[in-house]
């Protein structure tokens, strides 16, 4: 039990990061509750569900959450491409979210579905019960409030109105496409400022999509056409905003905290937010439980990598078509493929250092990330 447990810790949002934060706090003996505006945890899906195998260093994935294991990535720029070995996992996002919520509940957390956070008034949380369309006010003056309420976080507006979060618009479909099920494809030429993807759930179903800040629907149609997909092949359309990391964002003010997408804890190279969000949740729980500085913990464990991801994304966004082809030619070397297949890409500085040691021409990327 904590030495001085809070009367109640309120978390807004029962996505994976909100639920994991709740689990860590409730397991330590804190009183925790989550308010979630949707009626079902895990819906709507707004994610590829592709994670590196390093997630198992944070939380061990149960077998029923794993849809596929990816052993190879193929990166295209038009007709040019290279392949490399990887060790990635495709998870069932609905089940994954629900499993973390279940862990939080078993640890003692209460979850209120159909309850939407609508603001703070007179030092009280204002929560709307969407089923009966009625607000209730909750005293939280001396208790932590945690915003895990996604890219358009309302909690964030009560911490930092000055620094804005920019977003990519992600558009994705689950579609019938026979790819063999073992290769994750990245299409560099199908999405300005980001990339398109084809992630196989199994041999016959893929998650195909892209993220961009310009004309997402038109670019998405181009991607579908490039794979020969028609309307009849689409099983389900998905989509959402992907926040772009902002190192100037305030993530704590007094007893109000941000975590996950609400804090833009997202890798700008790939748009992945699950692993950074889980790391941030661990930092936040340690901060709340042991009265440690949340920002210092984030700086020690997460922010340096997120800054490096952002700088690398900015370098890639300034590439010409010939630059992209040059990068592919560098990566097509056997010695480089070996490093790409073995080094955790959640840590871009370590990856670039390893690449630069073997191939000095990668110092161009490294110096731009480190400056």
C-alpha positions in Angstrom: 0.0 0.0 0.0 1.2 3.6 -0.7 2.3 5.5 2.4 -0.2 8.2 1.7 -2.8 6.9 -0.8 -4.9 9.5 -2.6 -8.7 9.4 -1.9 -9.2 8.9 -5.7 -7.1 9.1 -8.9 -9.3 9.9 -11.9 -8.2 8.9 -15.4 -9.9 10.1 -18.5 -9.8 7.5 -21.3 -9.8 3.7 -21.2 -7.5 3.2 -24.2 -4.5 0.9 -23.6 -2.3 3.7 -22.0 -5.1 4.9 -19.7 -5.9 1.3 -18.6 -2.2 0.4 -18.2 -1.6 3.5 -16.0 -4.7 2.6 -14.0 -3.4 -1.0 -13.6 0.0 0.1 -12.3 -1.6 2.6 -9.8 -4.4 0.2 -8.6 -1.9 -2.7 -8.2 0.1 -0.4 -5.9 -2.9 0.2 -3.7 -4.3 3.4 -5.0 -8.0 4.1 -5.5 -8.4 4.5 -9.2 -11.3 5.0 -11.6 -11.5 5.6 -15.4 -14.1 7.5 -17.3 -14.5 6.3 -20.9 -16.9 8.0 -23.3 -17.4 5.0 -25.6 -19.8 2.2 -24.7 -17.2 -0.5 -25.6 -13.5 -0.7 -24.7 -11.4 -1.1 -27.8 -13.7 0.5 -30.3 -13.3 2.3 -32.6 -10.0 0.8 -33.8 -7.6 3.5 -35.0 -4.3 1.7 -35.2 -2.4 -0.8 -37.3 -1.7 -3.0 -34.3 1.9 -3.5 -35.4 4.4 -3.4 -32.5 8.0 -4.5 -32.1 8.7 -7.5 -30.1 10.2 -5.3 -27.4 6.7 -4.8 -26.1 7.2 -8.1 -24.2 9.9 -6.3 -22.1 7.1 -4.1 -20.7 4.1 -6.4 -20.7 3.9 -10.0 -21.7 1.5 -10.5 -24.5 -1.0 -13.4 -24.1 -1.2 -15.7 -27.1 -4.9 -14.8 -27.8 -3.9 -11.2 -28.4 -1.4 -12.1 -31.2 -2.8 -12.3 -34.8 0.5 -12.6 -36.6 4.2 -12.5 -36.3 6.1 -10.6 -39.0 9.6 -11.8 -39.9 10.3 -9.5 -42.9 9.8 -5.9 -44.0 9.8 -4.7 -47.6 10.3 -0.9 -48.1 9.3 0.5 -51.5 9.9 3.7 -53.3 8.2 3.2 -56.6 9.9 0.2 -58.2 13.0 0.4 -55.9 12.9 -1.6 -52.7 14.8 -3.4 -50.1 13.9 -6.2 -47.7 15.1 -6.8 -44.2 14.4 -9.2 -41.4 12.3 -7.9 -38.4 10.6 -9.3 -35.4 7.2 -7.6 -35.2 3.9 -8.6 -33.8 0.4 -7.8 -35.1 -2.0 -7.6 -32.2 -5.8 -7.6 -32.0 -6.3 -4.1 -30.9 -9.8 -4.6 -29.5 -8.7 -7.6 -27.4 -5.5 -5.9 -26.4 -7.3 -2.8 -25.1 -9.9 -5.0 -23.3 -7.1 -7.1 -21.7 -5.5 -4.1 -20.2 -8.8 -2.8 -18.9 -9.5 -6.2 -17.4 -6.1 -6.1 -15.7 -6.9 -2.7 -14.2 -10.3 -3.9 -13.0 -8.8 -7.0 -11.4 -6.3 -4.7 -9.6 -9.2 -2.8 -8.1 -9.9 0.0 -10.7 -13.5 1.1 -11.5 -14.3 1.8 -15.2 -17.3 4.0 -16.1 -18.3 3.5 -19.7 -20.5 6.1 -21.5 -19.0 8.8 -19.3 -17.5 11.8 -21.1 -15.2 14.4 -19.5 -16.5 17.8 -20.5 -14.4 20.2 -18.4 -13.3 21.5 -15.0 -15.4 24.0 -13.1 -14.8 25.4 -9.7 -12.1 22.8 -9.0 -14.5 20.0 -9.9 -14.4 17.6 -12.8 -17.5 17.8 -15.0 -18.4 14.3 -16.3 -21.4 13.7 -18.6 -23.2 10.4 -18.3 -24.1 9.9 -22.0 -26.8 7.3 -21.3 -28.9 9.7 -19.4 -27.5 13.0 -20.8 -26.7 14.3 -17.3 -23.6 16.0 -15.9 -22.1 15.2 -12.5 -19.4 17.1 -10.7 -16.6 15.4 -8.9 -14.2 17.0 -6.4 -10.6 16.4 -7.4 -8.8 19.4 -5.9 -6.1 17.3 -4.1 -6.2 14.2 -6.3 -4.3 13.5 -9.5 -6.2 13.8 -12.8 -4.7 11.9 -15.7 -5.5 12.7 -19.3 -5.2 9.6 -21.4 -7.9 11.0 -23.7 -6.2 10.7 -27.1 -5.0 13.1 -29.8 -7.7 15.7 -29.2 -7.3 15.6 -25.5 -9.6 18.0 -23.6 -7.6 17.5 -20.4 -4.6 18.9 -22.3 -6.4 22.3 -22.7 -6.3 22.7 -18.9 -2.5 22.2 -18.8 -1.1 23.9 -22.0 -3.1 26.2 -24.3 0.0 27.7 -25.8 1.8 24.7 -27.4 -0.4 23.0 -30.0 -0.2 19.4 -31.2 -0.1 18.8 -35.0 -1.4 15.6 -36.4 -1.3 13.3 -39.3 -4.6 11.9 -40.6 -4.5 8.1 -40.7 -6.8 6.2 -43.0 -6.9 2.4 -43.0 -8.9 -0.5 -44.2 -9.1 -4.2 -43.3 -9.2 -5.8 -46.7 -9.1 -9.2 -48.4 -5.7 -9.5 -50.0 -3.5 -12.6 -50.3 0.0 -11.6 -49.4 1.2 -14.9 -47.8 1.0 -13.3 -44.4 4.7 -12.9 -43.6 5.8 -9.5 -45.0 5.1 -6.0 -43.7 5.2 -3.5 -46.6 6.1 0.2 -46.4 5.3 2.4 -49.4 7.3 5.6 -49.3 5.9 7.1 -52.4 2.2 6.8 -51.6 1.9 9.4 -48.8 3.5 12.9 -48.7 5.3 13.5 -45.4 4.8 9.9 -44.1 4.2 6.5 -45.8 1.7 3.9 -46.7 1.6 0.4 -45.2 0.3 -3.1 -45.7 0.2 -5.2 -42.5 -0.9 -8.8 -42.9 -3.3 -10.1 -40.2 -3.0 -13.6 -41.8 -2.5 -15.0 -45.3 -5.7 -13.5 -46.7 -6.5 -10.3 -44.7 -4.4 -7.1 -44.4 -4.5 -3.8 -42.8 -3.7 -1.3 -45.5 -3.5 2.4 -45.0 -1.5 5.6 -44.8 -1.0 8.7 -42.8 -0.5 12.2 -44.2 -1.3 15.9 -43.6 -2.5 16.4 -47.2 -5.4 14.8 -49.2 -5.6 11.6 -47.1 -8.6 10.1 -49.0 -7.2 10.7 -52.4 -3.9 9.2 -51.5 -5.6 6.3 -49.8 -7.5 5.5 -53.0 -4.2 5.6 -54.9 -2.7 3.1 -52.4 -5.7 0.8 -52.8 -5.5 1.0 -56.6 -1.8 0.2 -56.5 -2.6 -3.1 -54.8 -5.6 -3.9 -57.1 -8.1 -3.5 -54.3 -11.7 -2.6 -55.0 -14.7 -1.7 -52.8 -15.8 -5.3 -52.6 -12.5 -6.3 -51.0 -12.9 -3.9 -48.1 -14.1 -5.5 -44.8 -13.9 -2.5 -42.6 -12.7 1.2 -42.8 -10.8 2.7 -39.9 -9.0 5.9 -39.2 -8.0 8.6 -36.8 -5.5 11.2 -35.9 -1.8 10.5 -35.1 -0.3 13.2 -32.9 3.2 14.5 -33.8 5.5 14.7 -30.9 6.1 18.3 -29.5 9.0 18.5 -27.0 7.7 21.9 -25.7 4.3 20.5 -24.6 3.6 20.8 -20.9 2.6 17.3 -19.7 2.1 18.1 -16.0 0.7 21.1 -14.2 0.1 20.7 -10.5 -1.9 17.5 -10.1 -3.0 17.2 -13.8 -1.0 14.9 -16.0 -1.0 13.8 -19.7 0.1 10.4 -21.0 0.0 8.6 -24.3 -1.5 10.2 -27.4 -2.8 13.0 -25.2 0.9 13.9 -24.6 1.9 13.0 -28.2 4.1 10.2 -26.9 4.4 8.8 -30.4 7.3 7.8 -32.6 7.4 10.3 -35.5 9.2 7.9 -37.8 6.4 5.3 -37.7 3.4 6.8 -35.9 3.7 4.1 -33.3 2.3 5.1 -29.9 1.7 1.9 -28.0 5.3 1.2 -26.7 6.2 4.9 -26.0 2.8 5.2 -24.2 3.4 2.2 -22.0 6.8 3.5 -21.1 5.3 6.9 -20.3 2.6 5.2 -18.2 5.3 3.5 -16.1 7.0 6.9 -15.6 3.7 8.5 -14.6 2.9 5.7 -12.1 6.3 6.1 -10.5 5.9 9.8 -10.3 2.5 9.6 -8.6 3.4 6.8 -6.3 6.8 8.0 -5.2 6.4 11.8 -5.6 9.0 11.9 -8.3 9.3 14.5 -11.1 7.3 13.2 -14.1 9.3 15.3 -16.6 12.6 14.0 -15.3 11.5 10.4 -15.5 10.3 11.0 -19.1 13.5 12.7 -20.0 15.5 9.8 -18.7 13.5 7.0 -20.3 11.6 8.3 -23.3 11.9 11.9 -24.5 15.4 11.6 -26.0 14.2 8.8 -28.3 11.1 10.7 -29.2 13.1 13.8 -30.1 15.4 11.6 -32.3 12.4 10.1 -34.0 11.0 13.5 -34.8 14.4 14.8 -36.2 14.7 11.7 -38.3 11.2 12.2 -39.6 12.0 15.8 -40.6 15.1 14.6 -42.4 13.1 12.0 -44.3 10.4 14.6 -45.2 13.0 16.7 -46.9 14.1 13.9 -49.1 13.8 14.1 -52.9 12.9 11.0 -54.8 16.5 10.4 -55.7 17.4 10.8 -52.0 15.0 8.0 -51.1 16.4 5.7 -53.8 19.9 6.4 -52.5 18.8 5.4 -49.0 17.3 2.2 -50.3 20.6 1.4 -52.1 22.5 1.9 -48.8 20.0 -0.4 -47.0 20.3 -3.1 -49.7 23.8 -4.0 -48.5 23.9 -7.3 -46.7 25.8 -5.8 -43.7 23.1 -3.1 -43.3 20.2 -5.6 -43.5 21.8 -7.6 -40.8 21.9 -4.6 -38.4 18.3 -3.5 -39.4 17.1 -7.0 -38.6 18.7 -7.2 -35.1 18.6 -3.6 -33.7 15.5 -2.4 -31.9 14.1 0.5 -34.0 12.4 2.0 -31.0 15.8 3.5 -30.2 16.8 5.4 -33.4 20.1 6.8 -32.0 21.4 3.4 -31.2 20.2 2.1 -34.5 21.9 5.0 -36.5 25.1 4.6 -34.5 25.2 0.9 -35.4 24.5 1.7 -39.0 27.1 4.5 -39.2 29.9 2.2 -37.7 29.3 -0.3 -40.5 28.5 2.3 -43.3 30.0 5.8 -42.8 27.5 7.3 -45.2 24.8 6.9 -42.5 26.7 9.6 -40.5 24.6 12.1 -42.6 21.5 10.9 -40.8 23.2 10.6 -37.5 24.6 14.1 -37.4 21.2 15.6 -38.4 19.5 13.6 -35.6 22.1 14.6 -33.0 22.4 18.3 -33.8 
